[in-house]
């Protein structure tokens, strides 16, 4: 599902672990080890920011056990990623499609991709 991503507004639609909301891959792929240790695997970006804030210490409650040194480094990178997200409370998250310059899903563009894919 790397064809879709979220342009973040209030963070209430983008799923924290499952969706692409920062970078090119979902957090569960970029932080696989942390995802496996996570108590909560579902929830939106807004949920995680509200519950865990931007401090690495608060994030430790998210996991099933204490993190090891390498995992702490991963957590630091995850916290940096989250802190780069700026929520705009009065703006909805926007679902974007990567195969279009305007990031809009159209029947025409989808048909073109299907035809190109079928030509192999």
Secondary structure by P-SEA (a helix, b strand, c coil): ccccccccccccccccccccccccccccccaaaaaaacccccccaaaaaaacccccccccccccccccaaaaaaaaaaaaaaaaccccccccbbbbbcccccccccaaaaaaaaaaaacc
